[in-house]
């Protein structure tokens, strides 16, 4: 006996699963039934059931619209709207057939004709027309206009939103999966609002069809009653007009409900809560407005000639609500708003856990051993924030900066193959309120400023529209930008600006700084951890390499050389194999790193290709190349290039305009030379051209072709080569 309910529940669950698994079959039969309504007569009892179903479906749609959290969640609403409209028109055809043939169309229509309008067809006609006007002129027309504007704005802002996602992905703020989900979300919003723009026309057409069908029913019914059934004019008018008005009311009530649902859905904003919670949250913010409304109602209550009791009761209700809102404002503020901390409070900011991004806030007893250790400890990398930016790093205030910094570390591991040390996040009262800076082992390497609660708009599309805001310069790429507010954001996106939030600006800057200084962050202990990872899958390689052939320090130097030129060390097994192959020949880390680059060329050369297997690059004249090769100086531990000032000036004058021209045309500034000259050439000219990419011919895959953008040559013969004297000491570039 005790197990019987469980069996029943199991059967019910199985039946429900079967129903949901075959919902496509149910939908097919539903459309087929609508078609049947158009061509086959329906019994009055079945028509009553279908009319009740129509009203029930419209109420269900309205309730779903109230409880959804974002408009785009109800993506099937346009299809549902079309289906309901078609179903209602099918019921109109079926009811019209019964009204004109039998003079009776069921209890539902009869009840609406007699009970709702008390059997008075003139009152029924007026009520019907009022409902049609409300539906067609007020709700449908307004909702249609909003849907049209929303669709246009959403589609116009789509490119800007996609570019913002790409910028956050490239900066390491989000991963590939999150970027894909965001792209799908904005595409779904665009599809939804575009479909709603067209779906609003269904509602308008339904309202017009309701008027025409009712008018046809009245004229057709009176004509049939008089000419075919021989009824007197007043009897035919009374009977068929009431039936037609009842049929029109039965159709217009669910149509009005669905129109209201469409209007609510299209006017909703994405707040992440349902409509009731959203309204409650908005009204709780302004208790004074409710109090003023109570005072105005009391004023109406005491005016001469006014019914004082209703206004007085409503005034009391509003006054009591205003009192409750004022009394509990602190409680609601705790849950709805963010409490700002006191800037510079001791122990506020601590060290970020590299794995979880949690803030540690620990007080250390002054003079203790732990305090002394903390004083002499140097963090590998530190982010310092002005007090105005502290809420962005506090999870209690919905700050996500720590999670984003964790994302930067994950992106570095994913793209560069480096395990970054934990990044410390601290406050600094010496900075301006909205200023930040990055420290590498307590040395400042970058600084910037952002404006909280604003958006940075960058004119990457060449728009001529001027935005209202504070002009600035984007810290990474030096682009002209404007700090704008929320009201100006949509205008910026429509006009092709790339718009990002203030936290993304700082995280993008952080990502670029870490890429530039990753080689300085790679410590020997981190190198050993990377070697241990390779050892788990390839123990033979590590046992052959360490410690007989090379040391961990030598491997670290090779990896730093690669990272310094932004080459990923993620393929560490291949790097270590190449080091092992040439370790018997040389222990020079520069020579070993060049051999590694040669072996890995087909992995990273594609990053600089303008087309498949094609690189646009500047080359050196053979005579100049031979001259520079003769000035390469090699020692046991480093490679350098010895240059005199005259030759240096001439080469800078030749290279600068060509490199600038490449950048202006959208190409990477690439120079290709021989393997012997590549590294010393890069190191010597790196201070003058920090973004210069120097490749060697030996690194290029066999299929890669070089499109010569220009040749650097100097009018120097062998006899005219500059001589080094005691007055002109040669400039030497070292590691």
C-alpha positions as CSV (number, residue, x, y, z in Angstrom):
1,X,0.0,0.0,0.0
2,X,2.8,2.4,0.9
3,X,4.5,1.9,-2.5
4,X,1.4,2.7,-4.6
5,X,1.9,6.5,-4.7
6,X,5.5,6.0,-5.7
7,X,4.5,3.8,-8.7
8,X,1.9,6.4,-9.7
9,X,4.4,9.2,-9.5
10,X,6.8,7.2,-11.5
11,X,4.2,6.6,-14.2
12,X,3.3,10.2,-14.2
13,X,6.9,11.2,-14.6
14,X,7.3,8.7,-17.4
15,X,4.2,10.0,-19.2
16,X,5.4,13.6,-18.8
17,X,8.9,12.7,-20.2
18,X,7.2,11.0,-23.2
19,X,5.0,14.0,-23.8
20,X,8.0,16.5,-23.7
21,X,10.1,14.2,-25.8
22,X,7.4,14.2,-28.5
23,X,6.4,17.9,-28.3
24,X,7.1,18.3,-32.0
25,X,4.3,15.8,-32.8
26,X,2.0,17.7,-30.5
27,X,2.8,21.0,-32.3
28,X,2.2,19.4,-35.7
29,X,-1.2,18.2,-34.6
30,X,-2.0,21.6,-33.1
31,X,-1.3,23.3,-36.5
32,X,-3.3,20.6,-38.2
33,X,-6.2,21.2,-35.9
34,X,-6.1,25.0,-36.7
35,X,-6.4,24.2,-40.4
36,X,-9.3,21.9,-39.6
37,X,-11.1,24.8,-37.8
38,X,-11.0,26.7,-41.1
39,X,-12.7,24.0,-43.3
40,X,-14.7,21.6,-41.1
41,X,-17.7,22.5,-38.9
42,X,-17.1,22.3,-35.2
43,X,-19.7,21.3,-32.6
44,X,-20.8,23.9,-30.1
45,X,-19.5,22.0,-27.1
46,X,-16.0,21.7,-28.8
47,X,-16.1,25.4,-29.7
48,X,-16.8,26.3,-26.0
49,X,-13.7,24.2,-25.0
50,X,-11.5,25.8,-27.7
51,X,-12.6,29.3,-26.8
52,X,-11.8,28.7,-23.1
53,X,-8.5,27.3,-24.2
54,X,-7.8,30.5,-26.2
55,X,-8.4,32.6,-23.1
56,X,-6.3,30.3,-20.9
57,X,-3.3,30.4,-23.3
58,X,-3.4,34.2,-23.4
59,X,-3.4,34.3,-19.6
60,X,-0.5,31.8,-19.5
61,X,1.5,33.9,-21.9
62,X,0.9,37.1,-19.8
63,X,2.1,35.3,-16.7
64,X,5.2,34.0,-18.4
65,X,6.1,37.5,-19.6
66,X,5.8,38.8,-16.0
67,X,8.1,36.1,-14.5
68,X,10.9,36.0,-17.1
69,X,14.1,37.9,-16.1
70,X,15.2,39.1,-19.5
71,X,13.1,39.8,-22.6
72,X,15.4,37.7,-24.9
73,X,14.7,34.6,-22.7
74,X,11.3,34.3,-24.3
75,X,12.7,33.7,-27.8
76,X,9.7,31.8,-29.0
77,X,7.3,34.6,-28.2
78,X,7.0,35.8,-31.9
79,X,6.1,32.2,-33.0
80,X,3.7,31.9,-30.1
81,X,2.1,35.2,-31.0
82,X,1.6,34.1,-34.6
83,X,0.3,30.7,-33.6
84,X,-2.2,32.2,-31.1
85,X,-3.4,34.7,-33.7
86,X,-3.9,32.0,-36.3
87,X,-5.8,29.9,-33.7
88,X,-8.0,32.8,-32.8
89,X,-8.8,33.5,-36.4
90,X,-9.7,29.8,-36.9
91,X,-12.1,30.1,-34.0
92,X,-13.6,33.2,-35.5
93,X,-14.2,31.2,-38.8
94,X,-15.7,28.3,-36.8
95,X,-18.0,30.5,-34.7
96,X,-19.1,32.6,-37.8
97,X,-20.1,29.3,-39.5
98,X,-22.3,28.3,-36.5
99,X,-23.8,31.8,-36.0
100,X,-24.9,32.1,-39.7
101,X,-26.0,28.5,-40.1
102,X,-27.7,27.7,-36.7
103,X,-28.1,31.0,-35.0
104,X,-26.3,29.6,-32.0
105,X,-22.5,29.2,-31.3
106,X,-22.3,27.7,-27.8
107,X,-22.5,28.8,-24.2
108,X,-19.4,30.9,-24.1
109,X,-20.4,33.3,-26.9
110,X,-23.9,33.4,-25.6
111,X,-22.7,34.3,-22.1
112,X,-20.5,37.1,-23.4
113,X,-23.5,38.4,-25.5
114,X,-26.0,38.3,-22.7
115,X,-24.2,38.4,-19.3
116,X,-21.3,40.7,-20.1
117,X,-23.4,43.4,-21.9
118,X,-26.7,42.4,-20.3
119,X,-28.4,41.5,-23.6
120,X,-28.1,45.1,-25.0
121,X,-26.5,44.9,-28.4
122,X,-25.9,48.6,-28.6
123,X,-23.9,48.5,-25.3
124,X,-22.1,45.4,-26.6
125,X,-21.2,47.2,-29.8
126,X,-19.8,50.1,-27.8
127,X,-17.8,47.9,-25.5
128,X,-16.5,45.9,-28.4
129,X,-15.4,49.1,-30.2
130,X,-13.7,50.4,-27.0
131,X,-11.7,47.2,-26.6
132,X,-10.7,47.3,-30.3
133,X,-9.5,50.9,-29.9
134,X,-7.6,50.1,-26.8
135,X,-6.0,47.2,-28.4
136,X,-5.3,48.6,-31.9
137,X,-4.7,52.3,-31.2
138,X,-3.1,52.3,-27.8
139,X,-1.3,49.0,-27.0
140,X,-0.6,47.6,-30.4
141,X,0.6,50.8,-32.0
142,X,2.8,51.7,-29.1
143,X,4.3,48.3,-28.8
144,X,4.9,48.1,-32.5
145,X,6.8,51.4,-32.5
146,X,8.9,50.3,-29.5
147,X,9.7,47.0,-31.2
148,X,10.7,48.8,-34.4
149,X,13.1,51.2,-32.5
150,X,14.5,48.4,-30.3
151,X,15.2,46.2,-33.4
152,X,16.9,49.1,-35.2
153,X,19.1,50.0,-32.2
154,X,19.9,46.4,-31.4
155,X,21.0,45.6,-35.0
156,X,23.0,48.9,-35.3
157,X,24.9,48.2,-32.0
158,X,25.6,44.6,-32.9
159,X,29.0,45.2,-34.5
160,X,30.2,47.4,-31.6
161,X,29.2,44.8,-29.0
162,X,31.0,42.0,-31.0
163,X,34.1,44.2,-31.2
164,X,34.0,44.7,-27.4
165,X,33.8,41.0,-26.8
166,X,36.8,40.4,-29.1
167,X,38.7,43.1,-27.2
168,X,38.0,41.5,-23.9
169,X,38.9,38.1,-25.3
170,X,42.2,39.4,-26.6
171,X,42.9,41.1,-23.3
172,X,42.4,37.9,-21.4
173,X,39.4,39.3,-19.4
174,X,37.2,36.4,-20.6
175,X,38.0,33.0,-22.0
176,X,36.9,31.6,-25.4
177,X,33.8,29.8,-23.9
178,X,32.5,33.0,-22.2
179,X,33.1,35.0,-25.5
180,X,31.1,32.4,-27.4
181,X,28.3,32.6,-24.9
182,X,28.2,36.4,-25.1
183,X,28.2,36.4,-28.9
184,X,25.3,33.9,-28.8
185,X,23.5,36.1,-26.4
186,X,23.8,39.3,-28.4
187,X,22.9,37.4,-31.6
188,X,19.9,36.0,-29.8
189,X,18.8,39.5,-28.7
190,X,19.2,40.8,-32.3
191,X,17.1,37.9,-33.6
192,X,14.5,38.3,-30.9
193,X,14.0,42.1,-31.4
194,X,14.0,41.7,-35.2
195,X,11.3,39.0,-34.9
196,X,9.3,41.1,-32.5
197,X,9.3,44.0,-34.9
198,X,7.5,41.7,-37.4
199,X,5.4,40.0,-34.8
200,X,3.8,43.3,-33.8
201,X,2.2,43.4,-37.2
202,X,0.4,40.2,-36.4
203,X,-1.3,41.9,-33.5
204,X,-2.3,44.9,-35.6
205,X,-3.7,42.6,-38.3
206,X,-5.6,40.6,-35.7
207,X,-7.3,43.7,-34.4
208,X,-8.4,44.8,-37.9
209,X,-9.6,41.3,-38.7
210,X,-11.7,41.2,-35.5
211,X,-13.5,44.4,-36.6
212,X,-14.1,43.1,-40.1
213,X,-15.3,39.7,-39.0
214,X,-17.7,41.1,-36.4
215,X,-19.1,43.5,-39.0
216,X,-19.5,40.7,-41.6
217,X,-21.2,38.6,-38.9
218,X,-23.7,41.3,-38.1
219,X,-24.5,42.1,-41.8
220,X,-24.6,38.5,-42.8
221,X,-26.6,37.4,-39.8
222,X,-29.3,40.1,-40.3
223,X,-29.5,39.2,-44.0
224,X,-29.9,35.5,-43.3
225,X,-32.4,36.1,-40.6
226,X,-34.6,38.4,-42.7
227,X,-34.4,36.8,-46.2
228,X,-33.8,33.1,-45.4
229,X,-35.5,32.5,-42.1
230,X,-38.2,35.2,-42.3
231,X,-37.5,36.9,-39.0
232,X,-38.6,40.4,-38.3
233,X,-35.9,43.1,-38.6
234,X,-35.7,43.8,-34.9
235,X,-35.6,40.1,-34.0
236,X,-32.9,39.4,-36.5
237,X,-31.0,42.5,-35.3
238,X,-31.2,41.5,-31.7
239,X,-30.3,37.9,-32.2
240,X,-27.5,38.0,-34.7
241,X,-26.0,41.3,-33.4
242,X,-25.7,39.9,-29.9
243,X,-24.2,36.7,-31.2
244,X,-21.7,38.6,-33.3
245,X,-20.8,41.0,-30.5
246,X,-20.4,38.1,-28.1
247,X,-18.1,36.4,-30.6
248,X,-16.1,39.6,-31.1
249,X,-15.7,40.0,-27.3
250,X,-14.6,36.4,-26.9
251,X,-11.9,37.1,-29.5
252,X,-10.9,40.5,-28.3
253,X,-10.4,39.7,-24.7
254,X,-7.6,37.1,-25.3
255,X,-6.2,39.3,-28.1
256,X,-6.1,42.3,-25.6
257,X,-4.3,40.1,-23.1
258,X,-1.7,38.9,-25.6
259,X,-1.2,42.5,-26.8
260,X,-0.5,43.6,-23.3
261,X,1.9,40.7,-22.9
262,X,3.7,41.8,-26.0
263,X,3.9,45.4,-24.9
264,X,5.3,44.4,-21.4
265,X,7.8,42.1,-23.0
266,X,9.1,44.7,-25.5
267,X,9.3,47.5,-22.9
268,X,11.2,45.4,-20.4
269,X,14.8,46.1,-19.6
270,X,17.4,43.4,-18.8
271,X,17.7,43.6,-15.0
272,X,18.1,39.9,-14.2
273,X,14.9,39.8,-12.1
274,X,11.2,39.3,-12.9
275,X,8.8,42.1,-13.4
276,X,7.4,42.1,-9.9
277,X,10.8,42.2,-8.2
278,X,11.9,44.9,-10.7
279,X,8.9,47.2,-9.9
280,X,9.3,46.6,-6.2
281,X,12.9,47.5,-6.3
282,X,12.3,50.7,-8.2
283,X,9.5,51.9,-5.9
284,X,11.5,51.1,-2.8
285,X,14.1,53.6,-3.9
286,X,11.7,56.6,-3.8
287,X,9.7,56.5,-0.6
288,X,9.4,60.3,-0.7
289,X,7.4,60.1,-3.9
290,X,4.8,57.8,-2.2
291,X,4.6,60.3,0.7
292,X,3.9,63.2,-1.7
293,X,1.2,61.1,-3.4
294,X,-0.4,60.5,0.0
295,X,-0.4,64.3,0.7
296,X,-2.0,65.0,-2.7
297,X,-4.7,62.4,-2.1
298,X,-5.5,64.0,1.3
299,X,-5.8,67.3,-0.5
300,X,-8.4,65.8,-2.9
301,X,-10.3,64.4,0.0
302,X,-10.9,67.8,1.6
303,X,-11.8,69.7,-1.6
304,X,-15.5,70.7,-1.6
305,X,-17.7,68.5,-3.8
306,X,-15.2,65.6,-3.9
307,X,-16.0,62.2,-2.5
308,X,-13.7,62.4,0.5
309,X,-13.9,58.8,1.8
310,X,-12.2,57.0,-1.2
311,X,-9.4,59.6,-1.4
312,X,-8.9,59.6,2.3
313,X,-8.6,55.8,2.4
314,X,-6.1,55.8,-0.5
315,X,-4.2,58.6,1.2
316,X,-3.9,56.6,4.4
317,X,-2.7,53.5,2.4
318,X,0.0,55.6,0.6
319,X,1.1,57.2,3.8
320,X,1.5,53.9,5.6
321,X,3.5,52.5,2.6
322,X,5.7,55.6,2.6
323,X,6.3,55.1,6.3
324,X,7.3,51.4,5.8
325,X,9.6,52.3,2.9
326,X,11.3,54.9,5.0
327,X,11.7,52.7,8.0
328,X,13.2,49.7,6.1
329,X,15.3,51.8,3.6
330,X,18.5,50.7,5.4
331,X,17.6,47.0,5.1
332,X,16.8,47.2,1.5
333,X,19.9,49.3,0.7
334,X,22.1,46.5,2.1
335,X,20.6,44.1,-0.3
336,X,20.0,46.3,-3.3
337,X,22.9,48.8,-3.3
338,X,26.6,48.7,-2.7
339,X,28.2,50.2,0.4
340,X,31.4,52.0,-0.3
341,X,34.3,51.4,2.0
342,X,36.4,54.0,3.7
343,X,39.4,54.7,1.5
344,X,42.7,53.7,2.9
345,X,41.3,51.7,5.7
346,X,44.1,49.5,7.3
347,X,43.9,45.9,6.2
348,X,41.4,46.6,3.5
349,X,43.4,45.3,0.6
350,X,45.5,42.2,0.7
351,X,47.2,39.8,-1.5
352,X,45.3,38.1,-4.3
353,X,45.3,34.3,-4.3
354,X,46.4,33.4,-7.8
355,X,44.1,30.4,-8.0
356,X,40.8,31.8,-6.7
357,X,41.2,35.6,-6.7
358,X,40.1,35.9,-3.1
359,X,41.3,38.9,-1.0
360,X,43.4,38.1,2.1
361,X,43.0,40.7,4.8
362,X,45.3,39.8,7.7
363,X,46.6,42.0,10.5
364,X,50.2,41.4,11.5
365,X,51.5,42.2,15.0
366,X,54.2,45.0,14.7
367,X,57.7,43.8,15.5
368,X,56.9,40.1,15.0
369,X,59.0,37.8,12.8
370,X,56.1,37.7,10.4
371,X,56.1,41.5,10.3
372,X,59.8,41.6,9.6
373,X,59.5,38.9,6.8
374,X,56.7,40.9,5.3
375,X,58.8,44.1,5.3
376,X,61.7,42.5,3.4
377,X,59.5,40.5,1.0
378,X,59.3,41.8,-2.6
379,X,56.3,40.8,-4.6
380,X,57.0,39.7,-8.2
381,X,54.1,41.8,-9.6
382,X,51.8,44.2,-7.9
383,X,48.8,46.2,-8.9
384,X,48.3,49.4,-6.9
385,X,44.9,51.2,-6.9
386,X,43.8,54.6,-5.9
387,X,41.0,54.7,-3.3
388,X,38.4,55.5,-5.9
389,X,39.1,52.1,-7.6
390,X,39.0,50.0,-4.4
391,X,35.3,48.9,-4.9
392,X,36.2,47.3,-8.2
393,X,38.4,44.8,-6.3
394,X,36.0,44.0,-3.5
395,X,33.7,41.1,-4.1
396,X,31.3,42.3,-1.4
397,X,30.6,45.3,-3.6
398,X,30.2,43.2,-6.8
399,X,33.8,44.0,-7.9
400,X,35.2,41.4,-10.3
401,X,38.7,42.8,-10.8
402,X,40.3,39.9,-8.9
403,X,38.5,37.4,-11.0
404,X,39.7,39.2,-14.1
405,X,43.3,39.3,-12.9
406,X,43.0,35.5,-12.4
407,X,41.8,35.4,-16.0
408,X,44.9,37.3,-17.1
409,X,47.1,34.7,-15.5
410,X,45.1,31.9,-17.1
411,X,45.4,33.6,-20.5
412,X,49.2,33.9,-20.0
413,X,49.4,30.2,-19.3
414,X,47.2,29.3,-22.2
415,X,48.9,31.5,-24.8
416,X,52.5,32.0,-23.6
417,X,52.8,28.8,-21.6
418,X,54.2,30.6,-18.6
419,X,53.1,30.1,-15.0
420,X,52.8,33.6,-13.6
421,X,53.4,34.1,-9.9
422,X,50.4,35.4,-7.8
423,X,49.6,39.1,-8.5
424,X,49.4,41.3,-5.4
425,X,46.6,43.9,-5.3
426,X,47.0,46.8,-2.9
427,X,45.7,50.3,-2.3
428,X,48.0,53.3,-2.4
429,X,46.8,56.6,-0.9
430,X,49.6,58.4,-2.8
431,X,47.9,57.8,-6.1
432,X,45.0,59.9,-7.4
433,X,41.5,58.5,-6.7
434,X,41.1,56.9,-10.1
435,X,44.7,56.1,-10.8
436,X,46.5,52.8,-10.9
437,X,50.0,51.5,-11.5
438,X,51.8,48.3,-12.1
439,X,55.0,47.3,-10.2
440,X,57.5,44.7,-11.2
441,X,59.5,43.8,-8.1
442,X,58.7,47.2,-6.5
443,X,59.7,49.1,-9.7
444,X,56.9,51.0,-11.5
445,X,56.7,49.9,-15.1
446,X,53.3,51.4,-16.1
447,X,50.6,53.8,-14.9
448,X,47.2,54.8,-16.0
449,X,43.8,56.2,-15.0
450,X,40.2,55.2,-15.5
451,X,36.8,56.7,-14.7
452,X,34.5,54.3,-12.7
453,X,30.9,54.0,-13.8
454,X,31.9,55.2,-17.3
455,X,32.6,53.6,-20.6
456,X,35.6,54.1,-22.9
457,X,34.6,54.7,-26.5
458,X,37.3,54.3,-29.1
459,X,36.8,55.5,-32.7
460,X,38.3,52.5,-34.5
461,X,35.8,52.7,-37.4
462,X,36.6,56.3,-38.4
463,X,33.2,57.7,-37.4
464,X,32.7,61.4,-37.8
465,X,30.2,61.6,-34.9
466,X,31.5,63.5,-31.9
467,X,30.6,62.0,-28.5
468,X,29.9,63.9,-25.3
469,X,32.4,63.0,-22.6
470,X,35.9,63.4,-21.3
471,X,38.6,63.0,-24.0
472,X,41.5,60.7,-23.2
473,X,44.0,58.3,-24.8
474,X,43.7,54.5,-24.7
475,X,46.7,53.4,-22.7
476,X,47.8,50.3,-24.7
477,X,47.5,51.3,-28.4
478,X,47.5,55.1,-28.0
479,X,44.0,55.5,-29.6
480,X,42.0,58.7,-29.2
481,X,39.1,57.9,-26.9
482,X,36.3,59.4,-24.9
483,X,34.9,58.5,-21.4
484,X,31.1,58.5,-21.8
485,X,28.2,57.8,-19.6
486,X,25.4,55.2,-20.0
487,X,23.1,57.6,-21.9
488,X,25.8,58.2,-24.6
489,X,26.8,54.5,-24.9
490,X,24.1,53.4,-27.3
491,X,24.8,56.4,-29.5
492,X,28.5,55.4,-29.6
493,X,27.7,51.7,-30.5
494,X,25.4,52.7,-33.3
495,X,28.0,55.0,-34.8
496,X,30.7,52.3,-34.9
497,X,32.7,53.1,-31.7
498,X,34.2,50.2,-29.8
499,X,32.9,50.6,-26.2
500,X,34.4,48.9,-23.2
501,X,33.9,49.3,-19.5
502,X,36.5,50.9,-17.3
503,X,37.7,47.7,-15.6
504,X,38.3,46.2,-19.1
505,X,40.6,49.1,-19.9
506,X,42.8,48.5,-16.9
507,X,42.8,44.7,-17.5
508,X,43.7,45.2,-21.1
509,X,46.6,47.4,-20.0
510,X,47.7,44.8,-17.5
511,X,47.6,42.0,-20.1
512,X,49.8,44.0,-22.5
513,X,52.3,44.8,-19.7
514,X,52.5,41.2,-18.6
515,X,53.1,40.1,-22.2
516,X,55.9,42.6,-22.5
517,X,57.6,41.7,-19.2
518,X,56.7,38.0,-19.1
519,X,60.4,37.0,-19.5
520,X,61.3,39.0,-16.4
521,X,58.6,37.2,-14.4
522,X,59.9,33.7,-15.3
523,X,61.9,32.7,-12.3
524,X,64.0,29.6,-11.9
525,X,61.5,27.9,-9.6
526,X,58.8,28.4,-12.3
527,X,61.1,26.9,-14.9
528,X,61.5,23.8,-12.7
529,X,57.7,23.5,-12.4
530,X,57.4,23.6,-16.2
531,X,60.1,21.0,-16.5
532,X,58.3,18.8,-14.0
533,X,55.1,19.0,-16.1
534,X,57.0,17.7,-19.1
535,X,58.7,15.0,-17.1
536,X,55.4,13.4,-16.3
537,X,54.8,12.7,-20.0
538,X,58.3,12.5,-21.3
539,X,60.7,11.3,-18.5
540,X,63.3,10.0,-21.0
541,X,63.8,13.5,-22.4
542,X,64.3,15.1,-19.0
543,X,66.6,12.4,-17.7
544,X,68.8,12.7,-20.8
545,X,68.9,16.5,-20.6
546,X,69.2,17.2,-16.9
547,X,71.6,17.5,-15.2
548,X,74.4,16.2,-17.5
549,X,73.9,18.4,-20.5
550,X,72.4,21.6,-19.3
551,X,71.2,23.3,-16.1
552,X,67.8,24.7,-15.1
553,X,69.4,28.1,-15.3
554,X,70.4,27.7,-18.9
555,X,66.9,26.5,-19.8
556,X,65.5,29.5,-18.1
557,X,67.7,31.9,-20.1
558,X,66.6,30.2,-23.4
559,X,62.9,30.5,-22.4
560,X,63.4,34.1,-21.4
561,X,64.9,34.9,-24.8
562,X,61.8,33.4,-26.5
563,X,59.3,35.2,-24.2
564,X,61.1,38.5,-24.6
565,X,60.1,38.4,-28.3
566,X,56.6,37.1,-27.4
567,X,57.1,33.6,-28.7
568,X,55.0,31.0,-26.7
569,X,56.9,28.4,-24.8
570,X,53.8,26.2,-24.5
571,X,55.4,23.6,-26.8
572,X,58.0,23.0,-24.1
573,X,58.8,19.4,-25.1
574,X,60.0,20.5,-28.6
575,X,62.0,23.4,-27.0
576,X,63.8,21.0,-24.6
577,X,64.5,18.5,-27.4
578,X,66.1,21.2,-29.5
579,X,68.2,22.3,-26.5
580,X,69.3,18.7,-26.0
581,X,70.3,18.3,-29.7
582,X,72.6,21.4,-29.6
583,X,73.7,21.4,-26.0
584,X,76.9,19.4,-26.9
585,X,77.8,22.1,-29.5
586,X,77.2,25.3,-27.4
587,X,76.2,26.4,-24.0
588,X,75.4,29.9,-25.1
589,X,71.7,30.6,-24.4
590,X,71.5,33.0,-27.3
591,X,72.7,30.4,-29.8
592,X,70.4,27.8,-28.3
593,X,67.4,30.1,-28.4
594,X,68.1,30.8,-32.1
595,X,68.2,27.0,-32.8
596,X,64.9,26.7,-31.0
597,X,63.3,29.5,-33.1
598,X,64.6,27.7,-36.3
599,X,63.0,24.5,-35.2
600,X,59.7,26.1,-34.1
601,X,59.4,28.5,-37.0
602,X,56.3,26.9,-38.6
603,X,54.5,27.3,-35.3
604,X,54.8,31.1,-34.8
605,X,55.6,32.5,-38.3
606,X,51.9,32.3,-39.3
607,X,51.2,35.1,-36.7
608,X,53.0,37.6,-39.0
609,X,51.6,36.4,-42.3
610,X,49.3,38.9,-44.1
611,X,47.9,36.1,-46.3
612,X,48.3,32.3,-46.2
613,X,52.0,31.6,-46.6
614,X,52.9,35.2,-47.4
615,X,54.8,37.8,-45.3
616,X,55.2,41.5,-46.1
617,X,58.6,42.4,-44.8
618,X,61.6,44.8,-45.2
619,X,65.0,43.2,-46.1
620,X,68.6,44.4,-45.9
621,X,70.8,45.0,-48.8
622,X,73.4,42.1,-49.1
623,X,76.4,44.5,-48.7
624,X,74.8,46.1,-45.6
625,X,74.0,42.7,-44.3
626,X,77.6,41.5,-44.7
627,X,78.9,44.7,-43.0
628,X,76.7,44.2,-40.0
629,X,77.5,40.5,-39.7
630,X,81.2,41.4,-39.5
631,X,80.4,43.6,-36.5
632,X,78.7,40.8,-34.5
633,X,80.6,40.0,-31.3
634,X,80.1,36.7,-29.6
635,X,81.2,35.6,-26.1
636,X,80.5,32.5,-24.2
637,X,77.3,33.9,-22.7
638,X,76.0,36.6,-25.0
639,X,75.8,38.0,-28.6
640,X,76.0,41.7,-29.3
641,X,76.4,44.1,-32.3
642,X,79.1,46.8,-32.3
643,X,78.0,49.9,-34.2
644,X,79.5,53.4,-34.5
645,X,77.3,56.5,-34.2
646,X,77.5,57.5,-37.9
647,X,76.4,54.1,-39.2
648,X,73.7,53.9,-36.6
649,X,72.2,57.3,-37.6
650,X,72.2,56.4,-41.2
651,X,70.4,53.1,-40.6
652,X,67.8,54.8,-38.3
653,X,67.1,57.4,-41.0
654,X,66.6,54.6,-43.6
655,X,64.5,52.3,-41.4
656,X,62.2,54.7,-39.7
657,X,60.1,55.9,-42.8
658,X,59.8,52.3,-44.2
659,X,58.6,50.9,-40.8
660,X,56.1,53.8,-40.3
661,X,54.7,53.2,-43.8
662,X,54.2,49.5,-43.0
663,X,52.3,50.3,-39.8
664,X,50.2,52.9,-41.6
665,X,49.1,50.3,-44.1
666,X,48.1,47.9,-41.4
667,X,51.2,45.5,-41.6
668,X,53.3,44.4,-38.7
669,X,56.8,46.1,-38.8
670,X,58.8,43.0,-39.9
671,X,62.5,42.9,-41.0
672,X,64.0,39.6,-42.3
673,X,67.7,38.9,-42.2
674,X,70.1,36.1,-41.8
675,X,70.2,33.9,-38.7
676,X,73.7,35.1,-37.7
677,X,72.5,38.7,-37.6
678,X,68.9,38.4,-36.4
679,X,69.4,38.5,-32.6
680,X,72.1,41.2,-32.3
681,X,70.2,43.3,-34.8
682,X,67.0,43.0,-32.8
683,X,68.7,43.9,-29.5
684,X,70.6,46.8,-30.9
685,X,67.5,48.5,-32.5
686,X,65.0,47.5,-29.9
687,X,65.3,50.7,-27.9
688,X,64.5,52.7,-31.1
689,X,61.8,50.4,-32.4
690,X,60.3,48.4,-29.5
691,X,57.6,46.8,-31.6
692,X,60.0,45.8,-34.4
693,X,59.8,42.1,-35.4
694,X,63.0,40.6,-36.7
695,X,62.9,37.2,-38.3
696,X,65.5,35.1,-40.0
697,X,65.3,33.3,-43.4
698,X,66.1,30.0,-41.7
699,X,63.0,30.3,-39.5
700,X,60.6,30.6,-42.4
701,X,58.7,27.4,-43.5
702,X,59.4,26.2,-47.0
703,X,55.9,27.3,-48.2
704,X,56.3,30.8,-46.9
705,X,57.0,33.5,-49.4
706,X,58.4,37.0,-48.7
707,X,56.7,40.1,-50.2
708,X,59.5,42.7,-50.2
709,X,58.1,45.9,-48.8
710,X,61.4,47.7,-49.1
711,X,65.2,47.3,-48.9
712,X,67.4,49.0,-46.4
713,X,70.6,50.0,-48.0
714,X,73.4,52.5,-47.3
715,X,75.6,54.4,-49.8
716,X,78.7,53.0,-48.2
717,X,81.5,51.3,-50.1
718,X,84.2,49.2,-48.5
719,X,86.6,52.2,-48.5
720,X,83.9,54.5,-47.0
721,X,83.0,52.3,-44.1
722,X,83.2,54.3,-40.8
723,X,86.2,53.6,-38.8
724,X,86.2,53.3,-35.0
725,X,88.4,55.8,-33.3
726,X,89.2,56.6,-29.7
727,X,86.9,59.6,-29.9
728,X,83.9,57.6,-31.0
729,X,83.4,54.7,-28.8
730,X,81.3,52.0,-30.4
731,X,77.8,51.3,-29.1
732,X,77.4,47.7,-27.9
733,X,74.0,46.0,-27.4
734,X,74.2,43.1,-24.9
735,X,71.7,40.7,-23.4
